[in-house]
Amino acid sequence: MNGKATGGERGTKPGRTRLERGRGALGPALELLHTGRAPTRAVLTSRLGVTRATAGAVAAELEALGLIRVDARPVAAGAQGRPSHRLELADDGPVVLAAQVHADGYRAALVGLGGRIVATRPGCGTVGADPADVLGEVVAAGARLLKESGRRCVGAGLAVPSAVAEPGGEALNPLHLDWPAGAPVRAEFTRAVRQVGLEIPVFTANDINLAALAEHRHGAGRGAGNLLCVATGHRGVGGALVVDGRLHLGSSGLALEVGHIIVAPGGRPCHCGSRGCLEAQTDPAAFLEWAGREAGPGVSPIEEAARLLEQEPEDPAVRAAVEALTSALGKGLAALVNILNPDRIILGGLHRTLLAVNGAGLRAAVAEHSLWGVSGSVPLEACTLAHNSLVGAAELAWQPVLDDPLGALAGE
C-alpha cells in the first residue's frame, strides 16, 4: 500500500470513457475508503485528484463489485462546499479468513474491509507439536464461520508468534510453541486452506508485525511516519517498525526481533538461550514471577498478569513487580529509540496495561536511559484494536484487492 493519489487525469487518451480513465484509480480509492480517509465522494475526488465525474464512476464501480455503498442522497457539506454523497464500506461485502496461533491456542475470524471483524471463534488449549494439525484445525474453524456467514472469501492470512523467513514462509523461531524451528507454516497453511475448498491467495507473517500494520492503518498508529510497536504476546515480546506505511522487514523478513535485546545482563533465562532478554524480563511470565504469583487453572499468564495490574496495584508484591517491569521495559524502549528514532511508540498486550497503570513512570524510564533524555518526548500510546494481529493478518489477505479490485474480484 503506497497511499499515493493517482496524480490527476492529465495525459489521458481522447475517446476513453470516464470509467476507463478511472479504473487506474480504483485501488487508491478503495484504499482511502478502507482506511477511513474518504467518507464522502467530495473527499474522494479531492484526495484522488480526479474530476467529480471520474470519482463518481470509480465509486459506482466499487459499488458494483460489492465493496462499498454510495448514499443515494447527498449529505449537507460545510458552508464552503456542495452537498456530497456519503461512501460506506458494504456491510454484506466479501471477507477474508484471518487466523492467529499463539501459545495458549488459536483464533479464527472473518474480517471485512476497514478491519472490521465480522465473526470470530477462539480455540484454546495446548497447541500441538505438529503445525499441520494445528493449522488444519484453525482453518476448519474459519471455514465453519464462512459457511455460517454465506459471505464470499477473497483471501486468507495467518499470524504466528515467530519470525517468518522470506520468501519461503518458514517459522524460524517459534520459541513458545512446541514446533520445530523452520516449520513450513505458509506451506501448511496453504494446504489447509486448499483442503477446505478455497482457491484464494494465502499469506503468513509474524504476529507483532501484523499487529503494527493493523494499528497503522486502523488504530493508534494512524498518521505516524516511523511507527515502533512493542507488545507482549501470550508469552514473549515482539516488535515491529512501520516506515512510511510499510513494514520494515529486513533482508529476509527477520528484522525487529526486539524481544532478544539484552536489558539485564545475567538476568532471567530466555528461551533463546541468553539471559536478561527484553522478553525474559518483561513478558507476562516474568511479571508473575516478580509478583510471586501464578496463573490459575484455565487462566493464561497474560490474563492473570493484566488482572493483577488492574485490580491489585497496591499489593506490595505487585507494586514491586510493576517497578521491575517498568525499569526493564524503559531500558529496552530507550535502546530502540536511540537506534530507530521513531516518531511514535505504541504498546500492546501487558505493556499496554502497564502504560495505563504506570504511564508516568514508564515515560520517565525511557527518558532516563535514552540519549540526553531527549527521546523521552517520543509519544507512548496504547494499541487500540481488539485482536490487532488478526486484523493485520486480514490486511495481508486484503492487499491484492486493494492493489487491483477489478483484477482480484472480477478476474480481469
C-alpha positions as CSV (number, residue, x, y, z in Angstrom):
1,M,0.0,0.0,0.0
2,N,1.6,3.2,-1.1
3,G,-1.1,5.7,0.0
4,K,-0.4,7.9,-3.1
5,A,-3.1,9.6,-5.2
6,T,-3.3,9.0,-8.9
7,G,-1.9,12.4,-9.7
8,G,-4.9,13.6,-11.8
9,E,-6.1,12.9,-15.3
10,R,-3.7,14.8,-17.5
11,G,-2.4,12.8,-20.5
12,T,-5.4,10.5,-20.8
13,K,-6.1,9.5,-24.4
14,P,-9.1,11.0,-26.3
15,G,-12.1,8.7,-26.7
16,R,-11.6,6.8,-23.4
17,T,-14.7,6.6,-21.2
18,R,-14.7,8.1,-17.7
19,L,-14.8,4.6,-16.3
20,E,-11.7,3.6,-18.3
21,R,-9.9,6.7,-17.1
22,G,-11.0,5.9,-13.6
23,R,-10.0,2.3,-13.4
24,G,-6.5,3.2,-12.5
25,A,-7.9,5.0,-9.5
26,L,-9.9,2.0,-8.2
27,G,-7.2,0.7,-6.0
28,P,-6.2,4.1,-4.5
29,A,-9.9,4.9,-4.0
30,L,-10.6,1.6,-2.2
31,E,-7.5,2.1,0.0
32,L,-8.8,5.5,1.0
33,L,-12.2,4.0,1.9
34,H,-10.6,1.0,3.7
35,T,-8.6,3.3,5.9
36,G,-11.4,5.7,6.6
37,R,-9.9,8.7,4.8
38,A,-12.7,9.3,2.2
39,P,-16.1,9.4,3.9
40,T,-17.8,11.3,1.0
41,R,-17.5,11.4,-2.7
42,A,-16.2,15.0,-2.5
43,V,-13.4,14.0,-0.2
44,L,-12.6,11.1,-2.5
45,T,-12.5,13.4,-5.5
46,S,-10.1,15.7,-3.7
47,R,-7.7,13.0,-2.4
48,L,-7.5,11.2,-5.8
49,G,-7.0,14.4,-7.8
50,V,-9.6,13.5,-10.4
51,T,-12.8,15.1,-11.7
52,R,-16.1,14.7,-9.9
53,A,-17.4,12.7,-12.8
54,T,-14.5,10.3,-12.7
55,A,-14.8,9.9,-8.9
56,G,-18.5,9.1,-9.4
57,A,-17.6,6.4,-11.9
58,V,-15.0,5.0,-9.6
59,A,-17.4,4.9,-6.7
60,A,-20.0,3.2,-8.9
61,E,-17.6,0.6,-10.0
62,L,-16.6,-0.2,-6.4
63,E,-20.2,-0.4,-5.5
64,A,-20.9,-2.8,-8.4
65,L,-18.1,-5.0,-7.1
66,G,-20.0,-5.2,-3.8
67,L,-17.3,-3.4,-1.8
68,I,-18.9,-0.1,-0.9
69,R,-22.3,1.6,-0.7
70,V,-23.0,5.1,-2.1
71,D,-25.7,7.0,-0.3
72,A,-28.3,7.9,-2.9
73,R,-29.0,11.3,-1.3
74,P,-26.2,13.9,-0.9
75,V,-25.4,14.9,2.7
76,A,-25.0,18.5,3.6
77,A,-21.5,19.8,3.3
78,G,-19.8,22.7,5.1
79,A,-20.6,26.3,4.2
80,Q,-17.9,26.4,1.5
81,G,-18.8,23.2,-0.3
82,R,-21.6,21.4,-2.2
83,P,-23.6,18.5,-0.7
84,S,-21.9,15.2,-1.4
85,H,-22.8,11.5,-1.4
86,R,-21.6,9.6,1.6
87,L,-19.5,6.5,0.9
88,E,-19.5,3.5,3.2
89,L,-18.0,0.0,3.2
90,A,-20.5,-2.6,2.3
91,D,-21.8,-4.5,5.4
92,D,-22.5,-7.6,3.3
93,G,-19.4,-7.5,1.1
94,P,-16.6,-10.0,0.8
95,V,-14.4,-11.1,3.7
96,V,-11.1,-12.7,4.3
97,L,-10.2,-15.6,6.6
98,A,-7.8,-14.5,9.3
99,A,-6.1,-16.8,11.7
100,Q,-3.8,-16.5,14.7
101,V,-1.9,-19.1,16.5
102,H,-0.5,-18.3,20.0
103,A,1.0,-20.1,23.0
104,D,-2.4,-20.8,24.5
105,G,-4.4,-21.8,21.4
106,Y,-5.6,-20.1,18.3
107,R,-8.3,-17.8,16.9
108,A,-10.1,-17.8,13.6
109,A,-12.1,-14.8,12.2
110,L,-13.7,-13.4,9.2
111,V,-12.7,-9.8,8.6
112,G,-14.2,-7.3,6.2
113,L,-12.8,-4.1,4.7
114,G,-12.0,-1.4,7.2
115,G,-10.5,-4.0,9.6
116,R,-14.0,-4.9,10.8
117,I,-14.2,-8.4,12.4
118,V,-17.4,-10.0,11.1
119,A,-17.2,-13.2,13.1
120,T,-14.6,-14.9,15.3
121,R,-14.1,-18.1,17.1
122,P,-11.4,-18.9,19.6
123,G,-9.8,-22.3,20.2
124,C,-7.9,-22.5,23.5
125,G,-5.8,-25.2,25.0
126,T,-2.5,-26.8,24.3
127,V,-1.1,-26.2,20.8
128,G,0.2,-29.5,19.4
129,A,3.6,-30.1,18.1
130,D,2.5,-30.7,14.5
131,P,1.9,-27.4,12.7
132,A,-0.1,-29.2,10.0
133,D,-2.6,-30.5,12.6
134,V,-2.9,-27.1,14.4
135,L,-3.3,-25.1,11.1
136,G,-5.8,-27.7,9.8
137,E,-7.9,-27.1,12.9
138,V,-7.8,-23.3,12.8
139,V,-8.7,-23.3,9.1
140,A,-11.5,-25.7,9.7
141,A,-12.9,-23.3,12.4
142,G,-12.6,-20.5,9.9
143,A,-14.4,-22.5,7.2
144,R,-17.3,-23.1,9.6
145,L,-17.6,-19.4,10.2
146,L,-17.5,-18.8,6.5
147,K,-20.3,-21.4,5.8
148,E,-22.4,-19.8,8.5
149,S,-21.9,-16.3,7.1
150,G,-22.6,-17.1,3.5
151,R,-20.1,-14.5,2.5
152,R,-17.6,-14.6,-0.3
153,C,-14.0,-15.2,0.8
154,V,-11.2,-13.5,-1.2
155,G,-8.1,-14.4,0.8
156,A,-6.5,-15.9,3.9
157,G,-3.9,-14.6,6.3
158,L,-2.1,-16.2,9.3
159,A,-0.3,-14.6,12.2
160,V,2.2,-16.7,14.1
161,P,4.5,-16.0,17.2
162,S,7.7,-16.4,15.3
163,A,9.9,-14.6,12.8
164,V,8.7,-15.8,9.3
165,A,11.5,-16.1,6.8
166,E,11.0,-14.8,3.3
167,P,10.4,-15.9,0.6
168,G,9.6,-19.4,1.9
169,G,7.4,-18.6,4.9
170,E,9.1,-20.8,7.5
171,A,8.7,-20.1,11.2
172,L,12.3,-19.8,12.2
173,N,12.0,-19.4,16.0
174,P,8.6,-20.5,17.3
175,L,10.1,-20.4,20.8
176,H,6.8,-20.5,22.7
177,L,5.2,-23.3,20.6
178,D,6.3,-26.9,20.5
179,W,7.0,-26.6,16.8
180,P,10.4,-27.3,15.1
181,A,12.5,-24.4,14.1
182,G,12.0,-23.7,10.4
183,A,8.4,-25.2,10.3
184,P,6.9,-24.5,6.8
185,V,3.9,-22.7,8.2
186,R,3.0,-20.9,5.0
187,A,3.0,-24.1,3.0
188,E,1.0,-25.9,5.7
189,F,-1.5,-23.0,6.0
190,T,-1.9,-23.0,2.2
191,R,-2.5,-26.8,2.2
192,A,-5.1,-26.4,4.9
193,V,-6.9,-23.7,3.0
194,R,-7.0,-25.7,-0.2
195,Q,-8.3,-28.7,1.7
196,V,-11.5,-26.8,2.7
197,G,-12.0,-25.9,-1.0
198,L,-10.8,-22.3,-1.0
199,E,-8.7,-21.3,-4.0
200,I,-7.7,-17.9,-2.7
201,P,-4.4,-16.1,-2.1
202,V,-2.7,-17.1,1.2
203,F,-0.3,-15.1,3.4
204,T,1.6,-15.7,6.6
205,A,3.7,-13.4,8.8
206,N,4.8,-12.6,12.3
207,D,2.1,-11.6,14.7
208,I,3.6,-8.4,16.1
209,N,4.4,-7.2,12.6
210,L,0.8,-7.7,11.7
211,A,-0.4,-6.0,14.8
212,A,1.7,-3.0,13.9
213,L,0.4,-3.0,10.3
214,A,-3.2,-3.1,11.6
215,E,-2.7,-0.3,14.1
216,H,-1.0,1.9,11.5
217,R,-4.0,1.6,9.1
218,H,-6.9,1.5,11.6
219,G,-5.7,2.2,15.1
220,A,-3.3,4.0,17.3
221,G,-0.6,4.3,14.7
222,R,-2.5,6.3,12.1
223,G,-0.5,9.1,10.7
224,A,2.9,8.1,12.1
225,G,5.8,8.2,9.7
226,N,8.1,6.0,11.7
227,L,5.9,3.8,14.0
228,L,7.5,1.5,16.6
229,C,5.2,-1.2,18.0
230,V,6.3,-3.3,21.0
231,A,4.0,-5.8,22.5
232,T,3.7,-8.9,24.7
233,G,2.0,-11.9,23.3
234,H,0.6,-14.6,25.5
235,R,4.3,-15.3,26.1
236,G,7.3,-13.4,24.9
237,V,7.8,-9.9,23.5
238,G,7.8,-8.8,19.9
239,G,8.4,-5.6,18.0
240,A,7.8,-4.1,14.6
241,L,8.6,-0.9,12.7
242,V,6.4,0.7,10.1
243,V,8.1,3.4,7.9
244,D,6.0,5.5,5.5
245,G,3.2,2.9,5.7
246,R,5.3,-0.2,5.0
247,L,6.7,-2.8,7.4
248,H,10.4,-2.8,7.8
249,L,11.2,-6.5,7.4
250,G,15.0,-6.5,6.7
251,S,16.6,-8.6,4.0
252,S,14.7,-11.8,4.7
253,G,11.8,-10.9,6.9
254,L,13.6,-11.1,10.2
255,A,14.0,-7.5,11.4
256,L,12.9,-6.2,14.8
257,E,13.3,-9.2,17.0
258,V,13.3,-6.8,19.9
259,G,12.4,-9.4,22.5
260,H,16.0,-10.6,22.4
261,I,17.9,-7.4,23.1
262,I,19.7,-7.6,26.4
263,V,18.3,-5.3,29.1
264,A,19.6,-7.1,32.2
265,P,22.9,-8.9,31.8
266,G,22.8,-12.1,33.8
267,G,19.1,-11.8,34.3
268,R,16.3,-14.3,33.8
269,P,17.0,-17.1,31.4
270,C,15.3,-16.7,28.0
271,H,14.0,-19.4,25.6
272,C,16.6,-18.2,23.1
273,G,19.4,-19.4,25.3
274,S,20.6,-16.0,26.5
275,R,19.8,-14.3,29.8
276,G,18.2,-10.9,30.5
277,C,16.5,-10.5,27.2
278,L,13.7,-8.0,27.0
279,E,11.1,-10.7,26.8
280,A,12.6,-12.7,29.6
281,Q,12.3,-9.5,31.8
282,T,9.0,-8.0,30.7
283,D,6.6,-10.7,29.4
284,P,3.6,-11.9,31.4
285,A,5.5,-14.9,32.9
286,A,8.3,-12.5,34.1
287,F,5.7,-10.2,35.8
288,L,4.0,-13.1,37.6
289,E,7.4,-14.3,38.8
290,W,8.3,-10.7,40.1
291,A,4.9,-10.7,41.9
292,G,5.3,-14.2,43.3
293,R,2.0,-15.3,41.6
294,E,0.9,-18.0,39.2
295,A,-1.9,-18.2,36.7
296,G,-4.8,-20.4,38.0
297,P,-6.3,-23.3,36.0
298,G,-7.7,-22.2,32.7
299,V,-6.2,-18.7,33.0
300,S,-3.4,-17.6,30.7
301,P,-0.4,-15.8,32.1
302,I,-1.3,-12.6,30.2
303,E,-4.8,-12.6,31.7
304,E,-3.6,-13.1,35.2
305,A,-0.8,-10.5,34.9
306,A,-3.3,-7.9,33.5
307,R,-5.7,-8.7,36.3
308,L,-3.0,-8.1,38.9
309,L,-2.0,-4.8,37.3
310,E,-5.6,-3.6,37.1
311,Q,-7.1,-5.0,40.3
312,E,-4.3,-5.3,42.8
313,P,-1.9,-2.4,42.1
314,E,-1.4,-1.5,45.7
315,D,-0.4,-5.0,46.8
316,P,3.3,-4.7,47.8
317,A,4.5,-7.6,45.7
318,V,2.5,-6.4,42.7
319,R,3.9,-2.9,43.2
320,A,7.4,-4.2,43.2
321,A,6.7,-6.2,40.1
322,V,5.4,-3.0,38.4
323,E,8.7,-1.3,39.2
324,A,10.8,-4.1,37.9
325,L,8.7,-4.3,34.7
326,T,8.8,-0.5,34.2
327,S,12.5,-0.3,34.6
328,A,13.3,-3.2,32.2
329,L,10.8,-2.0,29.6
330,G,12.0,1.6,29.9
331,K,15.6,0.4,29.2
332,G,14.5,-1.6,26.2
333,L,12.4,1.1,24.7
334,A,15.2,3.7,25.2
335,A,17.7,1.5,23.3
336,L,15.2,1.1,20.5
337,V,14.5,4.8,20.4
338,N,18.3,5.5,20.2
339,I,18.6,3.2,17.2
340,L,15.4,3.7,15.3
341,N,14.3,7.3,16.1
342,P,10.6,6.7,15.8
343,D,8.0,9.5,16.0
344,R,5.5,7.3,17.9
345,I,5.7,4.2,20.0
346,I,2.6,2.0,20.6
347,L,2.4,-0.7,23.2
348,G,0.3,-3.8,23.2
349,G,-0.5,-6.7,25.4
350,L,0.7,-6.5,29.0
351,H,2.8,-3.4,28.1
352,R,-0.4,-1.6,27.1
353,T,-1.8,-2.4,30.6
354,L,1.4,-1.2,32.2
355,L,1.1,2.1,30.3
356,A,-2.4,2.6,31.7
357,V,-1.3,1.8,35.3
358,N,2.2,3.5,35.4
359,G,2.5,5.6,32.3
360,A,4.4,8.4,34.0
361,G,6.9,6.0,35.4
362,L,7.4,4.3,32.1
363,R,7.9,7.6,30.2
364,A,10.4,8.7,32.8
365,A,12.3,5.4,32.5
366,V,12.6,5.9,28.7
367,A,13.8,9.4,29.1
368,E,16.4,8.4,31.7
369,H,18.0,5.8,29.6
370,S,17.8,7.4,26.2
371,L,20.4,9.8,24.7
372,W,20.3,13.1,26.7
373,G,16.8,12.3,27.8
374,V,15.5,13.9,24.6
375,S,13.9,10.7,23.4
376,G,11.5,10.8,26.4
377,S,9.4,13.2,24.3
378,V,8.5,10.4,21.8
379,P,4.8,9.7,22.3
380,L,4.0,6.4,24.1
381,E,0.5,5.3,23.3
382,A,-1.6,2.2,23.8
383,C,-2.7,-0.1,20.9
384,T,-6.4,0.4,20.4
385,L,-7.6,-2.5,18.2
386,A,-9.0,-5.7,19.6
387,H,-7.3,-8.7,18.1
388,N,-4.9,-6.5,16.1
389,S,-2.7,-9.4,14.9
390,L,-5.8,-11.0,13.4
391,V,-6.7,-7.7,11.8
392,G,-3.2,-7.5,10.5
393,A,-3.4,-11.0,9.0
394,A,-6.5,-9.8,7.3
395,E,-4.6,-6.8,5.9
396,L,-2.2,-9.2,4.1
397,A,-5.1,-11.0,2.6
398,W,-6.9,-7.8,1.5
399,Q,-3.8,-6.3,-0.1
400,P,-4.3,-7.9,-3.6
401,V,-7.9,-6.4,-3.6
402,L,-6.6,-3.0,-2.5
403,D,-4.0,-3.1,-5.2
404,D,-6.3,-4.2,-8.1
405,P,-10.0,-4.5,-7.2
406,L,-11.1,-5.5,-10.7
407,G,-8.3,-8.0,-11.2
408,A,-8.8,-9.6,-7.8
409,L,-12.6,-9.8,-7.8
410,A,-13.7,-9.7,-11.5
411,G,-10.8,-11.8,-12.9
412,E,-9.6,-9.1,-15.3
